[in-house]
Amino acid sequence: MGGVKSEKSVVREYAEAIIIAIILALFIRSFIVQAFKIPSGSMLPTLQIGDHLLVNKFIYGVKMPKTGWILIPWKDPQRDEIIVFRFPEDRAIDYIRGWLVLQVTPLKSKTSSFS
């Protein structure tokens, strides 16, 4: 006897494709890459107002979304890299800045030390 092949309806096929696309988009945005747009001139002349950036979220390590916990660290920011971070006082704001510091060296004086 010939095998009876059940066919999916067109609506079900489209629904499955859309659901898979949404899951993939959320995964990619949460763990791999995210798009940003430069809102102000604070990074002029390096980045212009309205420029678009794709940020690699893996470069400094794997983080849990929304918590910021680093599961697997890869490397630290290097000089002249553009970094994106959340403003500590308002976690809804993303800041885009250039990284200039190489290493913090403690300062010492005759009376006390600074770090």
Backbone as a chain_set.jsonl record, in Angstrom:
{"seq": "MGGVKSEKSVVREYAEAIIIAIILALFIRSFIVQAFKIPSGSMLPTLQIGDHLLVNKFIYGVKMPKTGWILIPWKDPQRDEIIVFRFPEDRAIDYIRGWLVLQVTPLKSKTSSFS", "coords": {"N": [[0.824, -1.183, 0.0], [0.419, 2.232, -0.667], [2.029, 4.889, 1.01], [0.339, 7.193, 3.076], [0.551, 10.549, 2.939], [0.469, 13.157, 5.062], [-0.382, 16.443, 4.509], [0.674, 19.672, 5.384], [-1.261, 22.522, 6.115], [-1.328, 25.556, 4.249], [-1.472, 27.85, 5.813], [-0.565, 26.917, 8.294], [2.087, 26.253, 7.635], [3.135, 28.813, 7.013], [2.754, 30.034, 9.526], [4.465, 28.48, 11.164], [6.935, 29.091, 9.967], [7.088, 31.858, 10.453], [7.096, 31.917, 13.265], [9.5, 30.538, 13.82], [11.297, 32.32, 12.605], [10.956, 34.594, 14.253], [11.852, 33.601, 16.742], [14.546, 33.04, 16.085], [15.418, 35.664, 15.442], [15.126, 36.972, 17.933], [16.961, 35.481, 19.467], [19.371, 36.021, 18.107], [19.524, 38.834, 18.423], [19.654, 38.996, 21.211], [21.957, 37.556, 21.991], [24.044, 37.661, 20.037], [24.365, 39.873, 18.025], [23.591, 43.382, 17.882], [21.743, 46.192, 16.764], [22.423, 49.684, 16.683], [21.744, 53.213, 16.782], [23.333, 56.295, 16.343], [22.568, 58.86, 18.493], [23.387, 61.447, 19.201], [25.838, 64.142, 19.011], [28.101, 63.464, 20.489], [30.219, 61.804, 19.896], [31.503, 62.896, 17.764], [34.335, 63.65, 15.695], [34.35, 61.008, 14.988], [32.055, 59.262, 14.957], [29.102, 60.034, 13.295], [26.057, 61.942, 13.77], [23.19, 59.998, 13.58], [24.44, 57.837, 12.393], [24.673, 54.283, 11.921], [25.26, 51.393, 13.89], [26.437, 48.059, 14.155], [26.65, 45.971, 16.788], [28.869, 43.701, 18.152], [28.074, 41.281, 20.345], [29.437, 39.201, 21.471], [32.126, 39.769, 21.79], [33.366, 40.548, 24.226], [32.591, 38.563, 25.89], [30.208, 35.991, 26.866], [27.076, 36.976, 27.838], [24.303, 36.954, 30.094], [21.125, 37.86, 28.998], [19.471, 40.862, 30.033], [20.332, 40.565, 32.737], [23.092, 40.936, 32.769], [25.094, 39.331, 33.692], [28.208, 37.849, 33.259], [28.91, 34.977, 31.633], [30.896, 33.521, 30.226], [33.908, 34.882, 29.982], [35.77, 36.632, 27.436], [37.615, 38.703, 26.456], [39.059, 41.862, 27.498], [38.004, 45.31, 27.058], [39.792, 47.133, 24.547], [42.137, 49.773, 23.814], [40.914, 52.507, 21.884], [38.604, 51.261, 20.953], [35.109, 51.168, 20.207], [32.604, 51.209, 22.548], [29.529, 49.934, 23.874], [27.284, 50.511, 26.412], [25.068, 50.175, 29.231], [23.587, 52.912, 30.876], [24.38, 53.468, 34.22], [22.604, 54.714, 36.092], [20.156, 54.837, 34.817], [18.918, 52.228, 33.4], [17.649, 51.934, 30.993], [18.812, 53.442, 29.09], [21.162, 53.39, 26.513], [24.594, 53.831, 26.213], [27.042, 55.011, 23.973], [30.36, 54.961, 23.527], [33.815, 55.916, 23.089], [36.608, 53.903, 23.911], [39.267, 54.702, 25.865], [41.092, 54.284, 27.933], [43.904, 52.464, 28.902], [45.175, 51.091, 31.098], [44.696, 51.298, 34.575], [46.725, 53.015, 36.746], [47.807, 53.024, 40.028], [48.103, 56.011, 41.949], [50.621, 57.471, 43.937], [51.386, 59.288, 46.831], [53.327, 61.232, 49.175], [51.883, 61.322, 51.504], [49.532, 59.779, 51.254], [47.906, 57.125, 49.38], [46.454, 56.843, 46.135], [43.841, 55.373, 44.167]], "CA": [[0.0, 0.0, 0.0], [1.128, 3.505, -0.716], [1.995, 5.666, 2.255], [-0.479, 8.394, 3.062], [1.363, 11.659, 3.398], [-0.384, 14.273, 5.48], [0.189, 17.707, 4.107], [0.361, 20.792, 6.259], [-1.967, 23.593, 5.433], [-0.494, 26.708, 3.908], [-1.485, 28.743, 6.971], [0.308, 26.321, 9.306], [3.468, 26.397, 7.174], [3.503, 30.21, 7.211], [2.826, 30.288, 10.967], [5.697, 27.867, 11.658], [8.064, 29.86, 9.45], [7.121, 33.141, 11.156], [7.495, 31.658, 14.651], [10.931, 30.221, 13.804], [12.013, 33.565, 12.3], [10.917, 35.448, 15.444], [12.747, 32.996, 17.735], [15.924, 33.282, 15.632], [15.714, 37.096, 15.564], [15.309, 37.272, 19.353], [18.214, 34.851, 19.877], [20.487, 36.782, 17.511], [19.585, 40.154, 19.064], [20.003, 38.856, 22.622], [23.253, 36.956, 22.258], [25.079, 37.757, 19.004], [24.593, 41.209, 17.468], [22.472, 44.305, 18.072], [21.88, 47.429, 15.994], [22.257, 50.945, 17.405], [21.818, 54.427, 15.977], [23.973, 57.366, 17.101], [21.55, 59.897, 18.673], [23.905, 62.787, 19.474], [27.146, 64.441, 18.46], [29.144, 63.304, 21.496], [31.339, 61.025, 19.356], [32.033, 63.562, 16.575], [34.051, 63.363, 14.302], [34.444, 59.575, 14.725], [30.718, 58.791, 14.582], [28.208, 61.145, 12.982], [24.677, 61.808, 14.224], [22.403, 59.185, 12.663], [25.169, 56.641, 11.951], [24.179, 53.005, 12.442], [26.294, 50.459, 14.314], [26.105, 46.693, 14.545], [27.524, 45.693, 17.917], [29.152, 42.29, 18.412], [27.874, 41.049, 21.768], [30.314, 38.126, 21.921], [33.535, 40.167, 21.807], [33.898, 40.596, 25.587], [32.146, 37.384, 26.616], [28.796, 35.632, 26.782], [26.326, 37.542, 28.956], [22.88, 36.647, 30.19], [20.331, 39.055, 28.702], [18.762, 41.582, 31.098], [21.016, 40.512, 34.019], [24.445, 41.416, 32.604], [26.067, 38.374, 34.226], [29.108, 37.301, 32.246], [29.069, 33.531, 31.814], [32.197, 33.118, 29.69], [34.629, 36.083, 29.531], [36.751, 36.444, 26.368], [38.677, 39.7, 26.525], [38.706, 43.179, 28.02], [38.041, 46.348, 26.014], [41.112, 47.626, 24.171], [42.193, 51.196, 23.466], [40.329, 52.96, 20.614], [37.398, 50.523, 20.577], [33.828, 51.788, 20.527], [31.868, 50.301, 23.423], [28.142, 50.281, 24.171], [26.943, 50.042, 27.756], [23.868, 50.759, 29.813], [23.849, 53.955, 31.856], [24.098, 52.857, 35.53], [21.484, 55.319, 36.805], [18.928, 54.573, 34.056], [19.278, 51.062, 32.599], [16.96, 51.972, 29.702], [19.614, 54.256, 28.174], [22.407, 52.796, 26.032], [25.638, 54.809, 25.921], [28.035, 54.601, 22.973], [31.54, 55.765, 23.82], [35.124, 55.4, 22.716], [37.376, 53.401, 25.047], [40.591, 55.293, 25.774], [41.954, 53.868, 29.035], [44.613, 51.195, 28.746], [45.295, 50.451, 32.4], [44.707, 52.265, 35.663], [47.909, 52.894, 37.586], [47.581, 53.743, 41.289], [48.96, 57.161, 42.218], [51.108, 57.481, 45.316], [51.967, 60.53, 47.316], [54.048, 61.025, 50.431], [50.96, 61.202, 52.636], [48.537, 58.719, 51.038], [47.889, 56.574, 48.029], [45.191, 56.981, 45.404], [43.681, 54.348, 43.128]], "C": [[0.871, 1.251, 0.0], [0.979, 4.25, 0.595], [1.151, 6.911, 2.088], [0.345, 9.514, 3.691], [0.441, 12.817, 3.779], [0.339, 15.57, 5.135], [-0.244, 18.796, 5.077], [-0.392, 21.838, 5.45], [-0.995, 24.751, 5.193], [-0.391, 27.65, 5.105], [-0.535, 28.216, 8.052], [1.779, 26.457, 8.901], [3.955, 27.832, 7.366], [3.66, 30.529, 8.698], [4.11, 29.709, 11.554], [6.922, 28.66, 11.207], [8.2, 31.193, 10.187], [7.586, 32.953, 12.598], [8.988, 31.349, 14.734], [11.753, 31.478, 13.527], [12.048, 34.493, 13.518], [11.861, 34.911, 16.522], [14.208, 33.228, 17.356], [16.319, 34.753, 15.786], [15.946, 37.481, 17.026], [16.617, 36.69, 19.879], [19.41, 35.656, 19.371], [20.632, 38.133, 18.2], [20.037, 40.048, 20.514], [21.44, 38.418, 22.849], [24.351, 37.302, 21.261], [25.35, 39.187, 18.562], [23.351, 42.072, 17.696], [22.763, 45.592, 17.311], [21.633, 48.638, 16.895], [22.352, 52.087, 16.412], [22.385, 55.531, 16.863], [22.985, 58.528, 17.247], [22.098, 61.31, 18.833], [25.309, 62.943, 18.905], [28.291, 64.239, 19.44], [30.357, 62.529, 20.99], [31.896, 61.643, 18.068], [33.537, 63.734, 16.702], [34.07, 61.861, 13.979], [33.123, 58.998, 14.233], [29.811, 59.994, 14.407], [26.817, 60.882, 13.542], [23.903, 61.033, 13.165], [23.137, 57.972, 12.111], [24.576, 55.398, 12.609], [25.361, 52.109, 12.773], [25.684, 49.074, 14.5], [27.127, 46.298, 15.6], [27.631, 44.183, 18.122], [29.047, 42.056, 19.918], [28.774, 39.955, 22.327], [31.734, 38.589, 22.22], [34.13, 40.172, 23.216], [33.44, 39.422, 26.435], [30.656, 37.158, 26.455], [28.105, 36.145, 28.038], [24.889, 37.045, 28.926], [22.102, 37.924, 29.903], [19.606, 39.559, 29.951], [19.486, 41.557, 32.439], [22.415, 41.096, 33.923], [25.501, 40.483, 33.16], [26.901, 37.808, 33.096], [29.338, 35.83, 32.552], [30.454, 33.066, 31.395], [32.919, 34.387, 29.217], [35.646, 35.752, 28.437], [37.914, 37.414, 26.521], [38.144, 40.99, 27.117], [38.71, 44.187, 26.88], [39.467, 46.84, 25.789], [41.011, 49.096, 23.782], [41.64, 51.426, 22.055], [39.162, 52.105, 20.128], [36.181, 51.357, 20.946], [33.069, 50.784, 21.38], [30.455, 50.841, 23.636], [27.835, 49.693, 25.538], [25.682, 50.733, 28.229], [24.282, 51.779, 30.876], [23.472, 53.427, 33.237], [22.881, 53.426, 36.253], [20.146, 55.108, 36.111], [19.236, 53.466, 33.054], [18.585, 51.032, 31.24], [17.775, 52.727, 28.648], [20.894, 53.511, 27.812], [23.377, 53.922, 25.692], [26.632, 54.215, 24.945], [29.224, 55.534, 23.149], [32.79, 55.105, 23.265], [35.885, 54.995, 23.965], [38.799, 53.91, 24.902], [41.574, 54.746, 26.805], [42.608, 52.529, 28.729], [44.667, 50.446, 30.064], [45.342, 51.542, 33.457], [45.928, 51.988, 36.529], [47.653, 53.666, 38.878], [48.587, 54.884, 41.457], [49.389, 57.117, 43.677], [51.656, 58.868, 45.636], [52.682, 60.241, 48.619], [53.113, 60.784, 51.593], [49.947, 60.099, 52.473], [48.64, 58.194, 49.63], [46.503, 56.691, 47.428], [45.081, 55.822, 44.432], [42.442, 54.621, 42.33]], "O": [[1.937, 1.283, 0.614], [-0.087, 4.236, 1.211], [1.242, 7.603, 1.074], [0.775, 9.417, 4.84], [-0.265, 13.377, 2.94], [1.518, 15.749, 5.438], [-1.389, 18.828, 5.528], [-0.17, 22.001, 4.25], [0.025, 24.879, 5.869], [0.682, 28.191, 5.373], [0.212, 28.988, 8.654], [2.625, 26.747, 9.746], [5.073, 28.045, 7.834], [4.601, 31.221, 9.085], [4.776, 30.368, 12.354], [7.845, 28.872, 11.993], [9.313, 31.609, 10.51], [8.384, 33.746, 13.099], [9.671, 31.848, 15.628], [12.796, 31.682, 14.149], [13.077, 35.115, 13.783], [12.589, 35.683, 17.146], [15.021, 33.575, 18.213], [17.433, 35.052, 16.215], [16.87, 38.238, 17.324], [17.312, 37.343, 20.657], [20.345, 35.934, 20.122], [21.746, 38.54, 18.528], [20.741, 40.933, 21.0], [22.077, 38.863, 23.804], [25.524, 37.237, 21.629], [26.473, 39.668, 18.715], [22.223, 41.579, 17.705], [23.913, 46.023, 17.229], [20.753, 48.62, 17.755], [22.954, 51.958, 15.346], [21.962, 55.686, 18.009], [22.597, 59.128, 16.245], [21.367, 62.279, 18.627], [25.89, 61.992, 18.384], [29.367, 64.8, 19.234], [31.423, 62.596, 21.602], [32.67, 61.0, 17.357], [33.986, 63.962, 17.825], [33.836, 61.474, 12.834], [33.083, 58.322, 13.205], [29.757, 60.871, 15.269], [26.44, 59.731, 13.763], [23.956, 61.374, 11.984], [22.528, 57.15, 11.426], [24.045, 55.462, 13.717], [26.345, 52.067, 12.034], [24.546, 48.943, 14.952], [28.33, 46.292, 15.336], [26.626, 43.483, 18.247], [29.855, 42.584, 20.682], [28.864, 39.8, 23.544], [32.485, 37.85, 22.856], [35.301, 39.829, 23.379], [33.857, 39.296, 27.586], [29.932, 38.027, 25.967], [28.488, 35.802, 29.157], [24.337, 36.755, 27.865], [22.383, 38.964, 30.498], [19.187, 38.777, 30.804], [19.273, 42.47, 33.237], [22.894, 41.694, 34.887], [26.689, 40.801, 33.11], [26.364, 37.342, 32.092], [29.888, 35.478, 33.595], [31.109, 32.312, 32.114], [32.582, 34.921, 28.16], [36.308, 34.716, 28.497], [39.06, 36.999, 26.694], [36.934, 41.188, 27.224], [39.342, 43.956, 25.849], [40.251, 46.947, 26.732], [39.931, 49.594, 23.462], [41.878, 50.627, 21.149], [38.771, 52.229, 18.967], [36.221, 52.154, 21.884], [32.905, 49.631, 20.981], [30.222, 52.049, 23.583], [28.095, 48.517, 25.79], [25.282, 51.761, 27.682], [25.198, 51.543, 31.663], [22.342, 52.974, 33.419], [22.191, 52.69, 36.96], [19.101, 55.192, 36.757], [19.759, 53.738, 31.973], [18.906, 50.18, 30.412], [17.469, 52.662, 27.457], [21.625, 53.056, 28.692], [23.025, 54.855, 24.97], [27.021, 53.054, 25.073], [29.114, 56.743, 22.946], [32.82, 53.901, 23.008], [35.81, 55.686, 24.981], [39.473, 53.59, 23.923], [42.78, 54.75, 26.56], [41.935, 51.574, 28.341], [44.249, 49.29, 30.14], [45.959, 52.587, 33.253], [46.137, 50.864, 36.987], [47.315, 54.849, 38.827], [49.769, 54.736, 41.146], [48.598, 56.762, 44.551], [52.3, 59.515, 44.81], [52.643, 59.114, 49.113], [53.483, 60.124, 52.564], [49.526, 59.518, 53.473], [49.361, 58.738, 48.794], [45.5, 56.643, 48.139], [46.091, 55.334, 43.925], [42.127, 53.872, 41.404]]}, "num_chains": 1, "name": "protein.A"}
